[in-house]
């Protein structure tokens, strides 16, 4: 996750075969967004895979309040573990800012396969209670 200052943009003809961007991007692609997509290799921009109203997607607001864009993103190589992404206002936490915190709900499989070694099993059970 990060403050990339990158506008990812909706799919266009240049990125039509690009599966790293979902169908629900908010803004037009900018230079930093193009650079982020180029360097992200096999990572997907998770924010663009969730359909939300534009007022629920923006992560930065201009000083005069006229421009709201989505420039903070979560990248993942496995989109199936991401359950939801939502921006949270920093003012709700007592920090005035022009950015919002990006909250990402992730489902991780913590199941551990135990071996026959009894000491290891007990140690693993303390670390990963099921």
Buried (B, 14 or more C-beta within 10 A) or exposed (E): BEEBBBBBBBBEEEBEEEEBBBEBBBBEBBEBBBEBBEEBEEBBBBBBBBEBEEEEBBBBBEEEEEEBBBBBBBBBEEBEBBEEBBBEEBEEEEEEEEBBBBEBEEEEEEEEEBEEEEEEEEEBEEEEEE
